[in-house]
Amino acid sequence: MTSVSSRASTKQKAGVLKLILIEGSIAKESDVQLDLYVAVETPNQKGKTKTLAGRSKQKPPKWNQIFDISVHYIGDEIKLFLFDEDVDNDNLVGSTAIELSTLCIHSGVDSWIVLDKEGEQTAAVHLKATWVPTLPASPDKSDLQAKMSQSVVKKKDEVKPEPMIRQGSVQHKIPKLSLERSTSNP
């Protein structure tokens, strides 16, 4: 699993997107060999695949790399950048931005995503995505106790005594007890 750097966040996450970058495809024929990697970026995290040297249209990159991405809001965007790594400066081959909600679906996604540069399709990336939503946060203990006490407390007029308790098919009468306050001292 690829490590993804994360900015600290106090918001609770909506879930985890398991993103697998499988392979890539270059749109144009070229004699130039490319050293390709994909950078992945969300508002809270950044990561990148390993660099695959000597790739071309005839020899496409195959990363098969997994990213676990913490998603705080599925309306945010995930950005994919395909770079050619060079010693002095990495060159952008193509990029795209996708709303996370298109990937955060229960049935999962297995799709080729088109990358472009200056309006021209330059490459595509094959990815699979699996969405694992976070369970709702458990309520604070004091909140839970307050809700329980509200549901148990009833007005005196609303409470009607049950004269019988049923246990299986046998009935037992419950004797009524009366508590009287004694006013005399012994």
C-alpha positions, 0 to 999 in steps of 0.5 A: 500500500502506498503511503499518502501524506495527510494534512491534519483535519478535525472534521470527521471523515465520510469514509475511505476510498481505496483507489488502485491505479492499475495502468496507463496509456499514452495517446501519441506515438513517440520514439521518446521513452518516458519515465512515468508516474501518477501524482494523486491529490485531494484537499487533504492528501497527496501521494504518487506512484512509483516511477516506471522508466522507459515507457511508451505507447508500445510499452505502457506503464503498469503500476498496480498501486493502491492508495487509501484516501481519507475522504471528508467530503465527497463533493471535493475533487481528486486530481490525477497528474501524469508526469514524465520524470526528468533529472532537472524538471518533471514534465506534465503529460496530462491531468484531470480533476474528478469529483470524489462522489463519482468514485465513492459509490457502493458498487465500485468503479473500474474505468479508464480516466482520460487525461489531457493537456491544454485541451488535447487528450494525451493519455489515460489511466485505468483505475479501480475504486472501492468506497468504504463509508465510515460508520456514524460517530457514536454519541457522547455518553452524556448525550446518550444518558440525557436521551435515555432519561427523557424517554423514561421520565413520564408524567404521573398521569401517563403512568398506569400500573400493570396489575399482571406480569405474564411469564410464559403462560402463567400469570402472577398477581402483583400485590399493591403496596401502600406506603403511608407516612407515619406522623407519630414518633415512637 
